[in-house]
Amino acid sequence: MTGDQARIDEAGATQGRFATLDIIRGVAVMGILIMNIVAFAMPEVAYTNPAAFGGHTGVDLAVWAVNFVLIDGKMRGLFSFLFGASMLLVIDRAVAKGESPARVHFSRMFWLFLFGEAHLILLWWGDILQHYALVGCIAWLFRNKPPHKLIALAVIVILLETVLVGSLPIGVHHTELAMQVPHPSADTIRQYEGFRSGFLAPTADALARDLALHRGPYAAMLAHELKEAVKSPVNTLLFVGLETLGYMLLGMACLKTGMLTGEWSGARYRRWVLIGFGTGIPAFTALACYIAGRDFALFPLVLGAIALPTLFRPLMIVGWACLIILLTARGGRLTARIAAAGRMAFSNYLGTSVLCTAFFYGYGLGLYGRFSRAELYLVVFAIWALMLLWSKPWLEHFRYGPLEWLWRSLARLRLQPLRGGALSTKDGGAKELASGSH
């Protein structure tokens, strides 16, 4: 497989840009909804702990287990990989045009942060855009490093992340021991209750407040999210910033080595699929069995779902990227639609938030907390269908997705051309226009 072969050759495909990046991004923007749907539809704690809300027996348990093993953190990691790779492409393109790469990059990060903050405040607490903007500013420092140094740095920061999150189960263990004494201190009780509220089933009062907030009027949700506008980006950066940076560095390395552009041989892709999944699936299966086998108790949950996965995710993410490239190497109509969804990932990501909040929150249909975990995937499949149906026709008439165009125009401080079509419907090919998503 060569870089030229990796540029889609089916109807609605793209020539002159690396289609593998769009395809992987398309899978990631669809796949990330598999986990995010829980955060849209249920109390936040249910994202990590299925016993907290939404069902953890039968088919609901099976859905949690499959997602935990194959999806949780991996799609976010793919997104981070692609962000790092796309960042390099934007920088290279700026240099080729004689523009200031620093100005182009930091302008993009500035506006992305504002988009993320608006998303966080106006729509949904789970925004990741502002986090990517902040970490992207740090990743800039490593843009010129060769692949082997990028990989070494990524390993170091991911190990540091593992040490950081490893302090959480240690703290839980010590607190649980302290709670066993006859008269635990007020600080111990407060710390233990903090762990319980963050990872175990909410109390009846806390659950009632959460349901009332999300099923209530928009004004109440807006007031609540305004309080999180500063705290949330800081907390996210402190807690997962190193991991995100590590993934971006790996994405840069994978771009420079040709992995993300389809330039590796088929045998090399297959070897890394075996390495990634051969390591990750047994490890995550063992963790899932450990957590579920102990009835989602506090310490097993924190250790198995938060601390230890950071060690195994990177190889699994590489395995996913290689598998996607192998499975889509022949192109095809579905592949072309996935690539179009990936080319419009920004619009699709924020569009998902609009649809899901309108579906679940009180200012829409008010269905928050009314679905079991398994039932939520009917909503996921419907949104996937919408992504695949609208992205390609849009790009046949316009150069960028709507939010990609807005981001690009703001970053360049002038309106960019929109009409003209990024994809041609003639001759089964496509004309290449500058990327709005890269």
Secondary structure, 3 states (H helix, E strand, C coil): CCCCCCCCCCCCCCCCCCHHHHHHHHHHHHHHHHHHHHHHHCCHHHHCCCCCCCCCCHHHHHHHHHHHHHCCCHHHHHHHHHHHHHHHHHHHHHHHCCCCHHHHHHHHHHHHHHHHHHHHHHCCCCCCHHHHHHHHHHHHHHCCCCHHHHHHHHHHHHHHHHHHHHHHHHHHHHHHHHCCCCCCCHHHHHHHHHHHHHHCCCCHHHHHHHHHHHCCCHHHHHHHHHHHCCHHHHHHHHHHHHHHHHHHHHHHHHHHCCCCCCCCCHHHHHHHHHHHHHHHHHHHHHHHHHHHHCCCCHHHHHHHHHHCHHHHHHHHHHHHHHHHHHHCCCCCHHHHHHHHHHHCHHHHHHHHHHHHHHHHCCCCCCCCCCCCCCCHHHHHHHHHHHHHHHHHHHHHHECCCHHHHHHHHHHHCCCCCCECCCCCCCCCCCCCCCCCCC
